[in-house]
């Protein structure tokens, strides 16, 4: 998972976001990923809660949805 997400590019709304993984923690069958998504002007520090079958592509899709929210309601994203 780390190799697939670290420095991954996420194009969104005309900006190119880059991911930086700070940590991946396994708790039972779930994983918790600490990461940052940043463009040239903004940085968002997030936690992504992954279910056992979640893949890196699911994380990228969830981050795209999170970035699309006018005012995201949480910095914890659940991908279960």
C-alpha positions in Angstrom: 0.0 0.0 0.0 2.8 2.4 0.9 4.5 2.0 -2.5 1.3 2.6 -4.4 0.3 5.8 -2.4 3.6 7.5 -1.7 4.0 10.4 -4.2 0.9 9.3 -6.1 -0.6 12.0 -8.3 -4.3 12.9 -7.9 -5.6 15.4 -10.5 -8.6 17.3 -9.2 -10.3 20.5 -10.3 -7.4 21.6 -12.5 -4.8 21.0 -9.7 -2.3 18.2 -9.3 -2.4 16.8 -5.7 0.5 14.7 -4.4 0.1 12.2 -1.6 2.6 11.7 1.2 2.2 8.7 3.5 3.2 9.3 7.1 2.2 5.9 8.5 0.2 2.8 8.1 -1.1 1.0 11.2 -2.8 -2.4 11.3 -5.5 -2.9 13.9 -7.1 -6.2 13.6 -8.0 -6.7 10.0 -8.3 -2.9 9.4 -5.6 -0.5 8.4 -5.3 3.2 9.2 -3.3 5.4 6.9 -1.9 8.7 7.9 -1.3 10.9 4.9 -1.1 14.4 3.4 -2.6 15.5 0.1 -1.0 18.7 -1.2 -0.9 20.9 -4.2 1.3 24.0 -4.6 -0.9 26.1 -2.3 -2.7 23.7 0.1 -2.1 20.8 2.3 -4.6 18.5 4.0 -3.5 16.0 6.7 -5.9 13.1 6.8 -6.5 9.7 8.2 -7.9 7.0 6.0 -9.6 3.9 7.6 -9.4 0.9 5.3 -11.3 -2.3 5.5 -9.6 -5.6 4.8 -10.4 -5.6 1.1 -9.6 -1.9 0.3 -7.0 -1.1 -2.3 -4.8 1.9 -3.1 -7.2 2.8 -6.0 -10.0 2.9 -3.5 -8.1 5.4 -1.3 -7.4 7.6 -4.4 -11.1 7.5 -5.3 -12.1 8.4 -1.8 -9.7 11.3 -1.6 -11.1 12.6 -4.9 -14.6 12.6 -3.4 -13.3 14.2 -0.2 -11.6 17.0 -2.2 -14.9 17.5 -4.1 -16.9 18.3 -0.9 -17.5 22.0 -0.5 -16.8 21.8 3.2 -15.6 18.3 4.2 -17.1 17.2 7.5 -14.2 15.2 8.7 -10.5 14.6 8.2 -11.1 10.9 8.7 -12.1 9.1 5.5 -13.6 5.6 5.8 -13.0 3.1 2.9 -14.7 0.0 4.1 
